Amino acid sequence: MSIAFRLVLSIALAFTACFGVAADAPEPLEVLLVAGGCCHDYATQTKILEAGIEDRLNAHVTVAYSPDKTTSARFEIYEKDDWAKGYDVVIHDECSAKVNEIEYVQRILQAHRDGTPAVNIHCAMHSYRWGDIQKPVPVGAENAGWYEMIGLQSTGHGPQFPIEVVYNKEHPITKELTDWTTINEELYNNIQILPSAKAIASGKQAVRGKKDAPDTEPKMEEAIVAWTNEYGPKKTRIFSTSLGHNNDTVGDGRYLDLVCRGILWASGNLDDAGKPTTGYVRPVAAR
């Protein structure tokens, strides 16, 4: 064995040890992250999510970002029928409440009906909605499509206060996660949870009085904050969490762990015991 070959081999082995990717590891998961729209620092959060996911998983994240900061943000990638081709999972992190063109929304949903898994984050729950959404929208209604994919209907949130996150440890996603409390965050309400969805985490929030009445007894609010769904004829796996308004929350390791385990489950790489498929999780020491 030549000195040059030994040097190359040593470098390759060092790279493998450093980044936690075995020589026989499977191909990386191809993850599409769609983000942009109103009310959030998506320019920063896309970078946090991309780095956090790639640090934890054997995955490659492609970002489709719109700088439009309104609730009318649209995404060029959705303008073609095969927009999800080549991706193992799509992360919806957009905030496009006023985008209600039926053909456009149906084109997004068709990819998931055809079997592409999805992970929905925070304001994705409040996107692509129209009509009377303050009451439960009947399954099959013209404006129910997005809620049917997500598995839960939410219409709004209260003020920002810490949320105590409590996991249902019976689900593969949450088996290895520890309950935690966020910084000041938005607790999304639950108008209805569809029969195909399963709650896997609840959030409790003590909402205190206004600034001019700080001594008011806090009002306890509670809602589902993470859940799974099976969507469409192929029972496509969908994972959603309504957490994730502020950058510090998105960058919290506990939040990123939740999102990454959601990605693994949605893509079929998390078994019933909560153990990931070999080769898809990077060792903690390599992060």
Number of C-alpha atoms within 10 A of each C-alpha: 5 6 8 9 10 11 11 11 12 12 12 13 14 12 13 14 14 14 17 23 21 15 10 7 12 14 11 16 21 16 25 22 22 22 29 29 25 18 12 18 16 26 13 12 22 23 13 17 21 18 16 21 22 19 19 22 23 20 21 17 21 15 16 15 20 17 15 17 16 15 19 17 20 22 18 10 14 16 13 11 14 13 14 20 9 12 16 20 25 25 23 21 24 29 29 26 20 16 17 16 11 15 10 17 18 15 16 20 18 15 19 24 19 14 17 22 26 29 27 26 23 22 27 23 28 21 25 24 22 15 10 9 14 11 11 18 19 12 12 9 9 12 20 19 19 21 23 25 24 27 25 27 24 20 16 15 12 13 13 17 17 18 25 17 21 20 22 17 16 13 19 21 31 21 17 16 18 12 14 13 15 20 14 16 21 22 27 25 19 17 17 14 20 18 11 16 19 18 19 23 19 18 23 19 25 16 18 17 13 10 8 7 9 10 10 12 11 12 11 10 15 18 19 22 24 28 25 25 25 22 23 17 10 12 15 20 26 28 30 28 25 23 22 23 21 17 16 16 18 21 18 15 13 17 19 21 19 17 25 21 27 28 30 24 26 26 22 14 20 20 13 13 12 20 17 18 14 12 19 22 22 20 16 10 9 13 14
